[in-house]
Amino acid sequence: MTLNMDNNSPAASGPINDLLTPLIPAALLVLFLFFIDEGWYSFRWMLEWGNWIVFVIYLVALYPLHWLISRFVFRSQRGVKKVVLVSIVGIPLTLGLLFGFVF
């Protein structure tokens, strides 16, 4: 059994992959923000269900920006390369927008 990872393989594209690719950097960003804010540099926040509700709200709020970047800026990229590129562009842009709203 071989795993075909070229850019034209059907496994590298599709509707599920198009939805999951921007979800990864958005979830990593929200996990980081909750790690430093809610958990005071720990993951204790995960033990309370109320924090998970707020986590989902943040994720739903930040996901569309990452989806737009994935869909329109890096539409020709596939796989891990696309996740890395969306992370490199999306995370700083999202943090900038968050800090812009706060300050």
Secondary structure, DSSP 8 states (H G I E B T S, - for coil): -----STT-GGG-SHHHHHHHHHHHHHHHHHHHHHHTTSSSSSGGGG-HHHHHHHHHHHHHHHHHHHHIIIIISTT--HHHHHHHHHHHHHHHHHHHHHHHH-
